[in-house]
Amino acid sequence: MKVAIMGAGIGGLALAQGLLAAGVEVAVYERDPSPQYRKQGYRIHISQVGEAALAAVLPDAVRRRVIATATRPGDLVAGFDDQLTPQFEEVYPVAGPDMVTSVDRYAFRRALMTGLDDVLRFGKQFTSYAETRDGVEIAFADGTSVFADVLVGADGVGSRVRGQLVPSMEVVDIGVRCIYGKVPLTPAVRELAPPAFLRGFCFASDGAGIGSAFAPVIFREPPAEYGDYLMAVLTGTNERLGVSDDELFSMSPSELWGNVAGLVDSWHPAIGALIAAAEVEAAFPITLRTCIDVPTWSSERVTMLGDAVHPMTPAAGAGANTALWDAARLTQALVSGEGPAAYQREMVANGQAMVTESLQNAERMFNVSISAGTPAHRSTAPA
Ligand SMILES: Cc1cc2nc3c(=O)[nH]c(=O)nc-3n(C[C@H](O)[C@H](O)[C@H](O)COP(=O)(O)OP(=O)(O)OC[C@H]3O[C@@H](n4cnc5c(N)ncnc54)[C@H](O)[C@@H]3O)c2cc1C
């Protein structure tokens, strides 16, 4: 059996690892020209579901690489108002040295690529497929094509595989924009950061529609390209951010970050000082999008995983973990001979539960009402 995976994101790479370890012929086709092309690191929380999936699919050497390049576990989730008055606090036991509780997306993808040199093909943008009696013919933007027994769309929230397989599926723009930034953890920043910000995931909000989140990315072993940082995110509607989408998405990183600084200038001075210490060039905006209903389809040869099939907001911290769950379950279904249909049934049920949880959390967190009928109009996800 030959499996062709479109997209070397988190789910596609985990699936490739699982299939390769089981002796299945696999190739991964990624539109980016190289693994270093996208360095947008942001912190991803890995849940027990994600960890179990990683343990199921990764060979030992790769799992050790993932553990070594993960971030040091925190012990806190806390909320504050904009003057840093504590609103709530939950303290957790610190996870052990072999556990992965959060990762930097760039470092995580690099670790997941360990041992995949012969199966990864960069600069290959999937455009379309045609099912034949014997398999699937897959076409790329460079005019080339390949043949496989099974095609897996792991091509993220803007999936072209989904566009062809279930063109009617709707992806909704929830009307919330995020501006992500990185504050390098220099000794001066460690000094000025509120101690809670260095312990775990912290939210602060002005109670009037602008929210922020801070979380430390302190590596066990940093990537060659950068070191420890504090992830800093500002969220709000266009109205509250004071900029239209056209303005937001055409801003330079320094304009974006200048906007963030302006929005928090009446907040506690420690927040302003952290924003001022950020690496301005690392700022980027994203649109939060979700599906409402996870689709079903009837093809036995074409399937999907992760954000391609169940895009969700980050409000449940579950997108990557669900993509990893998918990868582990699809590996099992393909290796055991159950086939993609058995995977699809369970994936739809599991994916729907996570989408619904993230929708409910997003409505509460961002004070928005989310329904079908507002199709996403931009493709800005840092995939
Ligand atoms: C800022 C932010 C914070 C997040 N935090 C969390 C968190 O804490 N916990 C969590 O579980 N999730 C989190 N998520 C969600 C998580 O990042 C995604 O759900 C996850 O990356 C989805 O994995 P995936 O493999 O489906 O897709 P992706 O990782 O998006 O990968 C898709 C890949 O497909 C490639 N591709 C796209 N189109 C094509 C094409 N036509 N041909 C070939 N290749 C293509 C892309 O370049 C990319 O490499 C967060 C997301 C964001 C944006």
The ligand as an ORCA input file, in Angstrom:
! r2SCAN-3c Opt
* xyz 0 1
  C      -1.740     30.662     17.413
  C      -2.246     29.260     17.578
  C      -2.153     28.603     18.815
  C      -2.572     27.281     18.949
  N      -2.471     26.644     20.142
  C      -2.851     25.351     20.242
  C      -2.724     24.615     21.469
  O      -2.285     25.143     22.490
  N      -3.104     23.303     21.488
  C      -3.608     22.696     20.373
  O      -3.941     21.496     20.450
  N      -3.742     23.363     19.192
  C      -3.377     24.652     19.101
  N      -3.505     25.307     17.918
  C      -4.033     24.615     16.741
  C      -2.960     23.800     16.031
  O      -1.826     24.576     15.688
  C      -3.564     23.192     14.756
  O      -4.802     22.622     15.072
  C      -2.639     22.116     14.205
  O      -1.438     22.701     13.747
  C      -3.331     21.361     13.087
  O      -2.431     20.418     12.561
  P      -2.606     19.936     11.061
  O      -1.534     18.934     10.836
  O      -4.009     19.552     10.799
  O      -2.373     21.215     10.175
  P      -1.133     22.184     10.121
  O      -0.218     21.963     11.259
  O      -1.719     23.532      9.884
  O      -0.350     21.717      8.815
  C      -0.861     21.832      7.506
  C       0.324     21.721      6.546
  O      -0.186     21.597      5.207
  C       0.592     22.410      4.367
  N      -0.254     22.712      3.186
  C      -1.314     23.539      3.125
  N      -1.836     23.526      1.884
  C      -1.089     22.667      1.158
  C      -1.139     22.219     -0.201
  N      -2.086     22.655     -1.056
  N      -0.213     21.319     -0.616
  C       0.747     20.852      0.234
  N       0.857     21.261      1.533
  C      -0.072     22.142      1.979
  C       0.924     23.619      5.219
  O       2.011     24.361      4.708
  C       1.219     22.950      6.560
  O       2.563     22.568      6.667
  C      -3.113     26.632     17.805
  C      -3.206     27.303     16.571
  C      -2.793     28.610     16.474
  C      -2.914     29.307     15.132
*
